[in-house]
Amino acid sequence: MKHLLPSLVTPAIVVMASIPAFAAIQTKTIEYKHGNTILQGYLAYDNAIKGKRPGVLVVHEWNGLQSYAKKRAEQLAKLGYVAFAVDMYGKGIRPQNPEESGKQATIYRKDRKLMRDRVTAGLQVLQKNPLTDVKRVAAIGYCFGGGTVLELARSGANIAGVVSFHGNLDTPNPKDASNIKAKVLVLHGANDTYVPQEQVQGFEKEMKDAKVDWQLISYGNTVHSFTNPEAGNDPSKGVAFNQSSDKRSWQAMKQFFAEIFQLGK
């Protein structure tokens, strides 16, 4: 795996809009660039909080930056973080069906360097935001996004932690785990056929061999996409919302952030 090329990830930031979301939560659509590709991310923060606060990067599922990732960014803002939901695909590229989603996701899964560079462009937007405490930054991702934040960690990103929710765990270069500086939390459905046991075992070996500070929580009777109500309620299809696992995984993330951000100290 080649190293990142910093010249490709210097985001030009343009604030496109600013509207109140709810309560004191503010949201902004932010245009930025990765190389020649224009991207359009989504920022959320609580304007009642003064000064800097920890920042959390949010990486969307395989259908691109749509309402689900934005909702998660707003939830993080309610918890007191400044959250930036990245755009991995590009402005206006918002897949509308599984075929389109698979086509887009495959581009990045086949080119992990591009995946890493693209998510790093979004990370730089968050790090440069005046509300962000750059010493306390983490990244979370869902499905495709979960695999993406793990690749961000494998790139050697200088962040406090990453959280993968029902994300892919494979990587073409497991030895890149030796670059990981972040603490790692993986939240996984025990019955997830999209992330089979062999992939889980490979990930565990990768983390152990590199002596990473990592955790993997496996939720019983839980399949892929368990945090998203839009996944439906039929586990036999391989994807289904699980309310209990959704709540437990969100709580696990909050506890993880309390640790890595040293909240309350």
Residue frames relative to the residue before (quaternion, step in Angstrom):
aa qw qx qy qz dx dy dz
M 1.0000 0.0000 0.0000 0.0000 0.00 0.00 0.00
K 0.3712 -0.7318 0.5229 0.2309 3.58 -0.71 1.01
H 0.5370 -0.6171 0.4608 0.3442 3.52 -1.24 0.48
L 0.6477 -0.5181 0.3896 0.4003 3.55 -1.29 0.36
L 0.2840 -0.7191 0.6057 0.1880 3.53 -1.18 0.61
P 0.3592 -0.7807 0.4565 0.2303 3.61 -0.15 1.21
S 0.6141 0.5824 -0.3587 0.3937 3.59 1.05 -0.69
L 0.6663 0.5133 -0.3013 0.4491 3.56 1.21 -0.46
V 0.7629 0.3716 -0.1824 0.4967 3.55 1.19 -0.34
T 0.3844 0.6861 -0.5155 0.3401 3.56 0.87 1.03
P 0.1965 -0.8462 0.4845 0.1027 3.56 0.08 1.28
A 0.2366 -0.7111 0.6440 0.1537 3.53 -1.10 0.84
I 0.1870 -0.8421 0.5035 0.0494 3.55 -0.41 1.25
V 0.0158 0.7742 -0.6319 0.0342 3.54 -0.93 0.97
V 0.2964 -0.7426 0.5710 0.1864 3.58 -0.70 1.04
M 0.2541 -0.8129 0.5141 0.1019 3.55 -0.63 1.20
A 0.8094 -0.0789 0.0985 0.5736 3.59 0.95 -0.80
S 0.0884 -0.7797 0.6166 0.0633 3.54 -1.21 0.46
I 0.1168 0.7924 -0.5871 0.1173 3.56 -0.63 1.14
P 0.5033 -0.6147 0.4928 0.3548 3.59 -1.06 0.56
A 0.3304 -0.7287 0.5590 0.2178 3.59 -0.98 0.78
F 0.6781 -0.3704 0.2650 0.5769 3.57 0.49 -1.17
A 0.7891 0.1683 -0.2003 0.5558 3.54 -1.18 0.68
A 0.7741 -0.3002 0.2356 0.5051 3.58 -0.81 -1.00
I 0.4534 0.7047 -0.4447 0.3164 3.59 1.24 0.12
Q 0.1484 -0.7734 0.6140 0.0540 3.53 -0.90 1.04
T 0.0949 -0.7876 0.6052 0.0656 3.59 -1.07 0.68
K 0.0585 -0.7857 0.6157 0.0115 3.54 -1.14 0.70
T 0.3046 -0.6927 0.6185 0.2117 3.53 -1.09 0.74
I 0.0962 -0.8241 0.5581 -0.0059 3.56 -0.64 1.15
E 0.2328 -0.7633 0.5918 0.1140 3.54 -0.82 1.05
Y 0.0911 0.7810 -0.6103 0.0958 3.56 -0.91 0.95
K 0.3690 -0.7548 0.5073 0.1917 3.58 -1.22 0.16
H 0.1071 -0.7099 0.6871 0.1112 3.50 -1.37 0.48
G 0.7814 -0.0759 -0.0010 0.6193 3.56 -0.20 1.25
N 0.7768 -0.2770 0.2328 0.5154 3.58 -0.71 -1.10
T 0.5504 0.6246 -0.3861 0.3974 3.58 1.29 0.01
I 0.2880 -0.7446 0.5807 0.1593 3.56 -0.81 1.04
L 0.1069 -0.7925 0.6004 0.0050 3.55 -0.87 1.05
Q 0.1697 -0.7911 0.5823 0.0788 3.57 -1.15 0.56
G 0.0571 -0.8324 0.5507 -0.0242 3.56 -0.20 1.33
Y 0.3789 -0.7201 0.5528 0.1799 3.54 -1.36 0.05
L 0.1488 -0.8058 0.5725 0.0280 3.55 -0.61 1.23
A 0.0014 -0.7839 0.6208 -0.0035 3.58 -1.06 0.78
Y 0.1364 0.7768 -0.6023 0.1235 3.56 -1.00 0.87
D 0.4462 -0.6590 0.5421 0.2695 3.53 -1.34 0.41
N 0.2695 -0.8053 0.5048 0.1554 3.59 -0.43 1.17
A 0.5341 0.5999 -0.4198 0.4227 3.58 1.27 0.07
I 0.6212 0.5095 -0.3361 0.4916 3.58 1.27 -0.33
K 0.2528 -0.7790 0.5593 0.1278 3.55 -0.86 0.96
G 0.8044 0.2941 -0.2181 0.4678 3.53 -1.09 0.74
K 0.7222 -0.4402 0.3268 0.4218 3.51 -1.36 -0.11
R 0.0306 -0.7738 0.6326 0.0119 3.52 -1.27 0.53
P 0.6637 -0.4950 0.3426 0.4439 3.64 -1.16 0.33
G 0.2829 -0.7627 0.5627 0.1469 3.55 -1.15 0.70
V 0.1097 -0.7863 0.6061 0.0485 3.56 -1.07 0.78
L 0.2748 -0.7357 0.6031 0.1393 3.54 -0.85 1.07
V 0.1408 -0.7829 0.6025 0.0653 3.59 -0.98 0.85
V 0.1027 -0.7975 0.5928 0.0445 3.59 -0.78 1.02
H 0.4652 -0.7458 0.4323 0.2010 3.51 -0.73 1.22
E 0.6186 -0.5152 0.4504 0.3862 3.52 -1.42 0.12
W 0.7482 -0.4342 0.2627 0.4273 3.58 -1.29 0.00
N 0.6425 0.5254 -0.3377 0.4439 3.61 1.20 -0.23
G 0.6249 -0.5932 0.3251 0.3899 3.57 1.21 0.41
L 0.6870 -0.4773 0.3544 0.4179 3.54 -1.35 0.01
Q 0.1826 0.7662 -0.5851 0.1927 3.51 -0.22 1.35
S 0.8375 -0.2813 0.1320 0.4494 3.58 -1.28 -0.22
Y 0.6309 0.5718 -0.3588 0.3825 3.61 0.97 -0.77
A 0.6963 0.4548 -0.2816 0.4786 3.60 0.78 -0.98
K 0.6188 0.5373 -0.3440 0.4583 3.58 1.07 -0.69
K 0.6335 0.5267 -0.3296 0.4611 3.58 1.00 -0.81
R 0.6523 0.5067 -0.3184 0.4651 3.57 0.97 -0.82
A 0.6185 0.5316 -0.3459 0.4639 3.60 1.02 -0.72
E 0.6568 0.5020 -0.3072 0.4715 3.58 0.98 -0.83
Q 0.6268 0.5247 -0.3385 0.4661 3.61 1.02 -0.72
L 0.6480 0.5068 -0.3133 0.4745 3.57 1.00 -0.78
A 0.6206 0.5331 -0.3386 0.4647 3.58 1.04 -0.74
K 0.6265 0.5370 -0.3280 0.4598 3.60 1.06 -0.74
L 0.6683 0.4897 -0.2916 0.4780 3.57 1.16 -0.61
G 0.6335 -0.5716 0.3164 0.4146 3.58 1.28 -0.02
Y 0.5604 0.5900 -0.3948 0.4267 3.59 1.26 0.18
V 0.3449 -0.6257 0.6211 0.3220 3.52 -1.34 0.13
A 0.0934 -0.8300 0.5499 -0.0093 3.56 -0.59 1.16
F 0.0764 -0.7840 0.6154 0.0284 3.54 -1.02 0.86
A 0.2045 -0.7679 0.5999 0.0930 3.55 -0.65 1.19
V 0.3139 -0.7934 0.4975 0.1566 3.55 -0.48 1.22
D 0.3203 -0.6823 0.6179 0.2237 3.50 -1.39 0.26
M 0.2034 -0.8155 0.5326 0.0999 3.59 -0.33 1.21
Y 0.7408 0.4765 -0.2292 0.4143 3.60 1.03 -0.71
G 0.5828 -0.5621 0.3997 0.4297 3.59 1.01 -0.73
K 0.6536 -0.5373 0.3714 0.3823 3.55 -1.18 0.65
G 0.8331 0.2027 -0.1737 0.4845 3.55 -0.85 1.02
I 0.6148 0.5189 -0.3616 0.4712 3.60 1.24 -0.14
R 0.1950 0.7699 -0.5650 0.2238 3.53 -0.11 1.37
P 0.2934 -0.7989 0.4960 0.1719 3.61 0.05 1.26
Q 0.2683 -0.7983 0.5291 0.1037 3.55 -1.02 0.89
N 0.7829 0.1552 -0.1119 0.5920 3.59 1.26 -0.02
P 0.7043 -0.4802 0.3036 0.4257 3.62 -1.21 0.33
E 0.6263 0.5464 -0.3488 0.4331 3.60 1.00 -0.73
E 0.6765 0.4751 -0.2838 0.4859 3.57 0.92 -0.93
S 0.6402 0.5310 -0.3207 0.4531 3.59 1.01 -0.85
G 0.6681 0.5110 -0.2979 0.4515 3.55 0.91 -0.93
K 0.6316 0.5420 -0.3261 0.4483 3.57 1.02 -0.81
Q 0.6877 0.4730 -0.2829 0.4726 3.58 0.91 -0.90
A 0.6731 0.5057 -0.3069 0.4438 3.58 0.83 -0.97
T 0.6328 0.5595 -0.3317 0.4201 3.59 1.00 -0.81
I 0.5656 0.6002 -0.3871 0.4123 3.60 1.07 -0.65
Y 0.7551 0.3988 -0.1977 0.4814 3.54 0.87 -1.00
R 0.6312 0.5203 -0.3447 0.4605 3.58 1.05 -0.61
K 0.6764 0.4634 -0.2921 0.4924 3.59 1.16 -0.53
D 0.7528 0.2567 -0.1494 0.5874 3.57 1.25 -0.35
R 0.1436 -0.8438 0.5118 0.0739 3.56 0.24 1.27
K 0.5745 0.5633 -0.3954 0.4430 3.60 1.12 -0.44
L 0.6462 0.4992 -0.3132 0.4849 3.58 0.96 -0.86
M 0.6239 0.5393 -0.3350 0.4557 3.59 0.97 -0.83
R 0.6835 0.4865 -0.2851 0.4636 3.57 0.86 -0.97
D 0.6658 0.5043 -0.3069 0.4564 3.58 0.89 -0.91
R 0.6729 0.5127 -0.3029 0.4389 3.57 0.93 -0.92
V 0.6846 0.4569 -0.2973 0.4839 3.60 0.90 -0.82
T 0.6044 0.5550 -0.3534 0.4491 3.59 1.11 -0.60
A 0.5876 0.5621 -0.3679 0.4510 3.59 1.09 -0.63
G 0.6670 0.4857 -0.2920 0.4836 3.57 1.01 -0.81
L 0.6150 0.5492 -0.3376 0.4540 3.56 1.05 -0.79
Q 0.6523 0.5196 -0.3207 0.4490 3.57 0.96 -0.80
V 0.5949 0.5463 -0.3673 0.4612 3.59 1.08 -0.63
L 0.6723 0.4928 -0.2921 0.4689 3.58 0.89 -0.94
Q 0.6750 0.5087 -0.3004 0.4420 3.57 0.89 -0.92
K 0.7056 0.4610 -0.2637 0.4691 3.59 1.07 -0.70
N 0.4947 0.6519 -0.4416 0.3678 3.58 1.23 -0.17
P 0.5010 -0.6961 0.4214 0.2947 3.62 -0.78 0.95
L 0.6297 0.5363 -0.3415 0.4464 3.61 1.20 -0.32
T 0.6319 0.5910 -0.3160 0.3893 3.58 1.21 -0.48
D 0.3052 -0.6849 0.6345 0.1873 3.52 -1.04 0.91
V 0.3034 -0.8200 0.4546 0.1698 3.58 -0.06 1.30
K 0.6214 0.5304 -0.3508 0.4577 3.59 1.21 -0.28
R 0.7450 0.2877 -0.1830 0.5734 3.59 1.31 -0.17
V 0.2924 0.7377 -0.5387 0.2832 3.53 0.17 1.37
A 0.0141 -0.7808 0.6246 -0.0083 3.56 -1.05 0.83
A 0.2420 -0.7512 0.5921 0.1632 3.57 -1.31 0.18
I 0.0741 -0.7722 0.6291 0.0489 3.55 -1.08 0.80
G 0.0009 -0.8111 0.5849 0.0008 3.57 -1.17 0.50
Y 0.3088 -0.7541 0.5636 0.1356 3.50 -1.25 0.64
C 0.8357 -0.0010 -0.0412 0.5476 3.59 -0.87 1.04
F 0.8072 0.1176 -0.0268 0.5778 3.62 -0.43 -1.19
G 0.6740 0.5068 -0.2871 0.4544 3.56 0.99 -0.85
G 0.5997 0.5540 -0.3596 0.4517 3.57 1.13 -0.59
G 0.6544 0.4886 -0.3017 0.4919 3.55 0.99 -0.82
T 0.6344 0.5508 -0.3243 0.4346 3.56 1.07 -0.75
V 0.6873 0.4625 -0.3111 0.4658 3.62 0.85 -0.83
L 0.5926 0.5346 -0.3732 0.4731 3.60 1.15 -0.46
E 0.6414 0.4947 -0.3255 0.4877 3.59 1.04 -0.71
L 0.5892 0.5508 -0.3641 0.4657 3.59 1.09 -0.64
A 0.6541 0.4981 -0.3091 0.4780 3.58 0.95 -0.84
R 0.6705 0.5074 -0.2972 0.4524 3.59 0.94 -0.91
S 0.6039 0.5643 -0.3543 0.4374 3.58 1.20 -0.44
G 0.5216 -0.6432 0.4068 0.3857 3.58 1.26 -0.30
A 0.2496 0.7957 -0.5168 0.1937 3.59 1.22 0.38
N 0.3768 -0.7366 0.5242 0.2016 3.55 -0.96 0.94
I 0.3533 0.7017 -0.5313 0.3171 3.54 0.35 1.33
A 0.6300 -0.5977 0.3564 0.3446 3.55 -1.22 0.50
G 0.8172 -0.1398 0.1294 0.5440 3.59 0.96 -0.77
V 0.1765 -0.7483 0.6237 0.1414 3.54 -1.34 0.28
V 0.1414 -0.7734 0.6146 0.0647 3.55 -1.17 0.72
S 0.1321 -0.7836 0.6052 0.0474 3.56 -0.80 1.07
F 0.1365 -0.7603 0.6319 0.0638 3.55 -0.83 1.08
H 0.8329 -0.1942 0.0545 0.5154 3.58 -0.64 1.21
G 0.3190 0.7705 -0.4841 0.2649 3.55 0.92 1.00
N 0.5921 -0.5260 0.4610 0.4003 3.53 -1.31 0.25
L 0.2724 -0.7983 0.5247 0.1151 3.55 -0.97 0.88
D 0.5475 0.6433 -0.3893 0.3674 3.58 1.25 -0.24
T 0.0046 -0.7648 0.6438 0.0263 3.54 -1.32 0.35
P 0.5079 -0.6727 0.4338 0.3184 3.62 -0.96 0.70
N 0.7820 0.2379 -0.1216 0.5631 3.58 1.20 -0.47
P 0.1838 -0.8337 0.5107 0.1011 3.62 0.27 1.22
K 0.6022 0.5793 -0.3702 0.4058 3.60 1.08 -0.55
D 0.5266 0.6303 -0.4130 0.3936 3.60 1.23 -0.28
A 0.4917 0.6598 -0.4320 0.3691 3.60 1.23 -0.25
S 0.5631 0.6038 -0.3879 0.4097 3.58 1.18 -0.42
N 0.6211 0.5465 -0.3386 0.4482 3.61 1.26 -0.31
I 0.5284 0.6910 -0.3948 0.2957 3.57 1.20 -0.47
K 0.1608 -0.7762 0.6068 0.0586 3.54 -0.91 1.07
A 0.6517 0.5486 -0.2951 0.4327 3.56 1.17 -0.65
K 0.4548 -0.5932 0.5659 0.3479 3.53 -1.31 0.27
V 0.2563 -0.7992 0.5377 0.0804 3.56 -1.03 0.86
L 0.0197 -0.7702 0.6375 -0.0075 3.55 -0.99 0.96
V 0.0736 -0.7884 0.6107 0.0084 3.57 -0.74 1.10
L 0.1243 -0.7811 0.6117 0.0189 3.57 -0.83 1.11
H 0.0000 0.8643 -0.4827 0.1411 3.51 -0.16 1.41
G 0.3921 -0.6919 0.5534 0.2475 3.55 -1.11 0.70
A 0.4632 -0.7216 0.4387 0.2689 3.59 -0.63 1.10
N 0.7395 0.3732 -0.2113 0.5188 3.60 1.18 -0.56
D 0.3521 0.7612 -0.4723 0.2711 3.57 1.22 0.46
T 0.2131 -0.8077 0.5392 0.1072 3.60 -0.32 1.22
Y 0.5847 0.5629 -0.3775 0.4458 3.60 1.23 -0.24
V 0.7292 0.2135 -0.1598 0.6302 3.55 1.28 -0.39
P 0.1272 -0.8603 0.4897 0.0628 3.59 0.39 1.25
Q 0.7196 -0.4746 0.3062 0.4040 3.52 -1.31 0.38
E 0.6089 0.5558 -0.3648 0.4327 3.60 1.04 -0.69
Q 0.6432 0.5115 -0.3149 0.4750 3.57 1.09 -0.77
V 0.6282 0.5279 -0.3288 0.4675 3.57 1.02 -0.78
Q 0.6702 0.5009 -0.2967 0.4604 3.57 0.89 -0.93
G 0.6384 0.5233 -0.3230 0.4629 3.57 1.03 -0.78
F 0.6437 0.5162 -0.3139 0.4697 3.56 1.02 -0.82
E 0.6485 0.5209 -0.3219 0.4523 3.58 0.91 -0.88
K 0.6503 0.5026 -0.3146 0.4749 3.59 0.97 -0.82
E 0.6229 0.5500 -0.3268 0.4503 3.56 1.01 -0.88
M 0.6936 0.4735 -0.2762 0.4674 3.58 0.86 -0.96
K 0.6572 0.5128 -0.3103 0.4569 3.58 0.96 -0.86
D 0.6628 0.5202 -0.3085 0.4415 3.56 0.89 -0.95
A 0.7315 0.4109 -0.2241 0.4959 3.59 1.04 -0.80
K 0.3611 -0.7613 0.4660 0.2698 3.59 1.33 -0.06
V 0.2121 0.7836 -0.5387 0.2251 3.55 0.97 0.98
D 0.4274 -0.6338 0.5693 0.3027 3.57 -1.23 0.51
W 0.1982 0.8197 -0.4964 0.2058 3.58 -0.01 1.30
Q 0.1051 -0.7479 0.6498 0.0854 3.52 -1.36 0.42
L 0.0506 -0.7577 0.6477 0.0623 3.56 -1.21 0.57
I 0.0918 -0.7806 0.6180 0.0200 3.54 -0.71 1.14
S 0.1374 -0.8019 0.5805 0.0326 3.55 -0.72 1.13
Y 0.2299 -0.8016 0.5436 0.0950 3.57 -0.65 1.16
G 0.4327 -0.7360 0.4708 0.2224 3.55 -0.70 1.15
N 0.8372 0.1703 -0.1445 0.4991 3.57 -1.22 0.62
T 0.5659 0.5976 -0.3493 0.4479 3.55 1.17 0.67
V 0.1896 -0.7929 0.5734 0.0811 3.56 -0.86 1.01
H 0.7765 -0.3532 0.2528 0.4565 3.55 -1.34 -0.20
S 0.8325 0.2203 -0.1826 0.4744 3.57 -1.29 0.56
F 0.2334 0.8428 -0.4663 0.1331 3.58 1.14 0.56
T 0.6579 0.5171 -0.3291 0.4375 3.62 1.17 -0.27
N 0.6980 0.5005 -0.2565 0.4433 3.58 1.21 -0.38
P 0.4028 -0.7355 0.4896 0.2389 3.63 -0.52 1.12
E 0.6144 0.5664 -0.3496 0.4237 3.59 1.13 -0.55
A 0.5462 0.6216 -0.3964 0.3977 3.60 1.27 -0.18
G 0.5053 -0.6652 0.4164 0.3589 3.59 1.26 -0.16
N 0.4593 -0.7028 0.4851 0.2445 3.56 -1.29 -0.11
D 0.5589 0.5888 -0.3941 0.4308 3.59 1.19 0.54
P 0.2678 -0.8067 0.5050 0.1501 3.63 -0.04 1.25
S 0.5688 0.6138 -0.3915 0.3825 3.61 1.13 -0.50
K 0.6239 0.5381 -0.3355 0.4567 3.59 1.23 -0.36
G 0.5542 -0.6351 0.3764 0.3844 3.59 1.27 -0.13
V 0.7462 0.1993 -0.1534 0.6164 3.56 1.30 -0.28
A 0.2259 0.7671 -0.5734 0.1779 3.58 -0.91 0.89
F 0.4878 -0.6368 0.5207 0.2924 3.51 -1.15 0.72
N 0.0482 -0.7651 0.6418 0.0218 3.55 -1.07 0.82
Q 0.3600 -0.7872 0.4572 0.2041 3.56 -0.18 1.29
S 0.6577 0.5137 -0.3168 0.4509 3.57 0.93 -0.86
S 0.6967 0.4638 -0.2801 0.4702 3.59 0.85 -0.95
D 0.5856 0.5626 -0.3614 0.4581 3.57 1.14 -0.63
K 0.6942 0.4681 -0.2778 0.4710 3.58 0.81 -0.98
R 0.6633 0.5101 -0.3112 0.4505 3.57 0.92 -0.88
S 0.6769 0.4943 -0.3036 0.4530 3.57 0.92 -0.86
W 0.6308 0.5180 -0.3342 0.4712 3.60 1.03 -0.73
Q 0.6435 0.5074 -0.3174 0.4772 3.56 1.02 -0.77
A 0.6299 0.5302 -0.3303 0.4615 3.59 1.02 -0.78
M 0.6285 0.5259 -0.3251 0.4719 3.57 1.05 -0.78
K 0.6622 0.5087 -0.3141 0.4517 3.59 0.91 -0.88
Q 0.6476 0.5058 -0.3160 0.4743 3.58 1.00 -0.77
F 0.6234 0.5394 -0.3191 0.4675 3.56 1.06 -0.80
F 0.6683 0.4893 -0.2999 0.4732 3.58 0.93 -0.88
A 0.6103 0.5510 -0.3556 0.4444 3.59 1.00 -0.74
E 0.6594 0.4998 -0.2942 0.4784 3.56 1.10 -0.77
I 0.7714 0.4066 -0.2355 0.4292 3.58 0.55 -1.14
F 0.7082 0.4179 -0.2540 0.5091 3.57 1.19 -0.52
Q 0.3384 -0.7677 0.4714 0.2720 3.55 1.39 -0.08
L 0.1420 0.8171 -0.5412 0.1386 3.55 0.88 0.98
G 0.7907 0.2993 -0.2370 0.4786 3.53 -1.05 0.79
K 0.6285 0.5188 -0.3484 0.4631 3.58 1.27 0.10
